[in-house]
Structure formats: C-alpha cells, structure tokens
C-alpha cells in the first residue's frame, strides 16, 4: 500500500513540486500557482492520512530504502509528529491559497520564485518533523532556514538587512546544533534518535553529552527565538512581505520548538534533563521572562505587524514554559499551544495582509470605524483571534493557557501562574486598544457613503482568513478530543 | 603529556578558529566581514568532524587484500567525513544566499557598513 510510505511522501511531494514549478514557471508563469497548490494539497492529504494511520496502528517506523537503522536513515511518525506535520501542512496549504492575490499586489512578476521557495520551506519543516535521524534533521533545518531567509528578503526596503541578520544568527544556531550532534556522535557513535536514547543512560561519563545538550539547546533556541536569543525575530517579521510573515510566524518557530521537545524528552529523557541536570528550569525561567518582555514590547509598538512580531516572542515563551515545566500537563499545554498559536498567528498575519492589500499600510492609528465598515469580515476574524490571544474561554487560546496554569500549580510554582495571568492582562491591553478603536470610538469625519462602503478583499484571501478564525473557535470547543485522543498518547515515557 | 598534546593540539586550533569566527560575526562592522566570520565558523566545525575521525596508521574501510589490514581498529570511521560533504554543500548554499543579500543591500543603500546602514535606514 502506498499509504505506508506517507512519512517520506510528505516532504518528497513538496520537494518535487518545487522542482517542477520553477522550470514550468519560466515557461508559463500562470502554471506555477496550480502546481504549487497541488503539491501542497498532496502533502496535506498525506499528513492527514498519516495522523489517522498513526492513531489506528501506533508509531510508524519507516526505513528509507529498507536500510535498517542505525545504519540507515529512519523516519519516525508517532502521534506527536503526525500532529505537528499536519499543522505545518494545514497552515501552509491555506496560506498558499491566500498568497496568490496578495503576491499579485505586493510583488507582481515574482510569483514563480516565491511559490518555489515557499514549497521548499514547507518541505524543510515537514522533514524536520518526521525525521528520526539527527543529521537528517540538520539538513532539513538548513533547507527550511535558507528558504525562510529568502521569504524575508523579498519584502520592504529594509528587508534584505533584516534577512541578513536573520541569516547570521540562524547560521550560528545551526552551527551550534551541528557541533552539538558532533559531540553526541563522538560519545554514542550513533546519529539515530532512538538509538541515542538507548545508549545515553548507559554512559558512565556524562561530560561530553552535557556539552552536546547545551550546544543543541542554544542552537535550537536561536532558531525558535527563545527569550535572550530572539533578536532576529522582530525585524524579520516586520519587513517580510505579508505572505512571507504569514508563512514564517505560525510554523517556523513552532517546528523548532517541536525539535526542542524531541531532543529533550525523546533523545534525552525527562528525568535526565529535569532531575539530574536542571536544563528545563533554565528554559522555563528564561521563557517566563520572555513572556513578559514580549508583551511589554508589543504594547510599545505603533505598527500592527511589529506588534504581532513581539507578541510572537511572548507566545513562544508559553511553549518554552510548557517544555520547561517538564510534566505531562505542561507538555500538553506546550503542544496544544503550538496548534493554537499557529492558528491565531496565521489569522492575525492574514488580517495584516488583508489590511495591507486595501490600504497599503498597517500602522495602528489608522484602525478605526471606517476600516471596520470597509472590511467587516476581516475585522471579525481579527477580533476572534485577538480574543483567543487574550485567552477568553470558548476560544482556543484559553485552553492551552489553562493547561499551563494547571502544570505550574502542579509544580507548586506560583510565580509562573502570576506570569501567565499578568501576560494575559498585557495581551488585553495591546489588543483591546485596537478593538476599541474599531468598534467603540465613533469617527466624526464620515461624510459620504463612499467612506464606509464595504470593500472586502478578494474571496481567495478572505476564505483562508475566515477559515482559520473559525478553527480557532471550533478547536477551542473540541480541544478535549485533541488532548484525549492525540496528545495523551504522545506524552513522553518517564515524564511524571 | 606530549602524547596528550599531540592528540589534542588540533582541537585547540579548532576552538581558536571557532572563537575567531564568532567574534567576526558578532563584532565586525562590515557585513562582508561578518560573512567571512561565518565561513570561518563553519570551517571550524567541518574541521572538528574531520579531525575527530582521523587516525594515524589507518586506512579506508574497504575490504582489499592489498591494504594489509590486520585488525579492525586500523580502519577509519568514514561517516563523519561523509557527513561533512553535506555540511560543506550547506555552507556553500548559505554563503550564496548571503552574498545575494549583500548585493541587494549594497544596491539599495550604497554601503555595507553597519553603522552607516542604521543611519540610512532611519
């Protein structure tokens, strides 16, 4: 059956799409978009098949070319990676539908390279999620990073500078990761994740492994924009084209967070990183500082997109906090927040794209009654996502925060509870000032009907925006099913 | 003592290279020099892998009677070296992307100096 090969088919279909779409695009530019959409939908289809397959039959080990690991490369899809790869391709597919009209406006004539690079980006991220080999992960990490630099660099005037800075820091991160797995390989003699997990507890001398773990955490931390290593993020997200940041913000940093979970809890075990050596405490405290710092900086911003970038840092902090708590509730909170934040940020960045499409700017002072009357559906989507970011109960954002609060209480760490509460208040401040401008403040200079006539964005842009905002509510209501049927299966063994 | 020194001297130079590379990336003003620092950093890591798998009086792991191998420890582990082929490709690709970015930056702002760039971007 072809479905057994789904772990490799996900990245392969995207890579193949990238390979075909570039030469075909040079021949006939209009064909690129359908090819990219087809490749992305095939990847989404196989991701969905993968999740169903894994939930029915358990963890799926796929040996590339039938070489048995640790000699060969192994792809491992368990319920966690099937879940994350579905998020990656789900977001990627709908943003790709969205990107067509937005690109026509923002960079006419450059659709061919942009779609190709976007496919490579998704392929890199999917590969990072499904692979079970440490060096293979490095290669996919670099594929996704290099295409991310390209996605950033085609934006506004300052974008290349932001992209160059991102490239410098991203390369330091990847190099540290490579050095880390070098140390790990010298000590254990294996690059396979599961093989390493078996060998590490048997080592009598732990020094080399600790150095390697530190290097890997710093490297992946840079990629995931963990608090003191986030400096590349605000500029990169702000100056990227609106579709570029809609690709980057929801999934790029989340996949790195997933890699962090994998390394800490699957390659090393939870006891090793939280009991014997306190790596997770460091991550948790740094993330707690990052949560507050990101929220405070977001309040100070005058531009909607830059505000979202800073709020991303604070939301990454939530995921880091869940990882750092290293108990089952914290794990559920972190992984659920990967999903929720991907949906919320996708909605908010697509709203940003919609507003940019109609008005050519996204500075916060111009959000007013006129904008709401011109773009009523976009505004509604924004409001739902904003409420979810704050954490109002029926929306998805509430539930992941709830699990994180429960996890902190479970650890008797009340400071983290206060941090989460405080950050929700700060979220309330920076989103409510926009909601107030849109819905409550009356505008006096509306004179003609022309000022307030509905003028929504094209349907192919509106539908993805609304779809994500509906999902924010639906998945919020049904989050208990996700937790019970998917995430509880994924809790790493040995986590108490 | 001398044995230890001879066995480890390469690693000290690699650490030195790594620090030079990082220093160049973080503290040099000129973006092109930052890029050179990045290349030095990547080379140091490639050398680290290569050195870690090199051995005196050992040969390639090929079953060939002409090589006169008596015991398995006389074979070199080829895996780190092959991994580095991939890493070199990645490093070349990264350099290519970075150079392309630098060309665009120079065309837009007419400078590669970080301070002047910050001045011009205000």
Contacts between the chains, C-beta under 8 A, distances in Angstrom:
chain1	res1	chain2	res2	distance
A	135	B	83	5.7
A	135	B	86	7.5
A	138	B	87	7.9
A	138	B	90	7.9
A	139	B	86	6.1
A	139	B	90	7.0
A	142	B	90	4.7
A	142	B	93	7.5
A	142	B	94	7.2
A	146	B	93	6.0
A	146	B	94	6.5
A	146	B	97	5.6
A	149	B	97	5.7
A	149	B	101	7.3
A	150	B	97	6.7
A	153	B	101	5.7
A	153	B	104	7.0
A	157	B	108	6.3
A	158	B	121	5.4
A	160	B	101	4.9
A	160	B	104	4.4
A	160	B	105	4.8
A	160	B	108	7.0
A	161	B	105	5.8
A	161	B	109	7.9
A	161	B	117	6.1
A	161	B	121	6.9
A	163	B	101	5.6
A	164	B	31	6.3
A	164	B	98	6.7
A	164	B	101	4.7
A	164	B	102	7.0
A	164	B	105	6.6
A	167	B	94	7.1
A	167	B	97	6.6
A	167	B	98	5.5
A	167	B	101	6.8
A	168	B	25	5.7
A	168	B	34	6.0
A	168	B	38	6.5
A	171	B	38	5.5
A	171	B	41	7.6
A	171	B	42	7.4
A	171	B	94	5.7
A	172	B	22	7.2
A	172	B	25	6.6
A	172	B	38	8.0
A	172	B	41	7.2
A	174	B	90	8.0
A	175	B	41	5.6
A	175	B	42	6.1
A	175	B	45	5.5
A	178	B	45	5.5
A	178	B	87	6.5
A	179	B	45	5.4
A	179	B	48	6.8
A	182	B	45	7.1
A	182	B	48	5.9
A	182	B	49	5.6
A	182	B	52	6.9
A	182	B	80	7.7
A	185	B	79	8.0
A	185	B	80	7.1
A	186	B	52	5.6
A	191	B	79	8.0
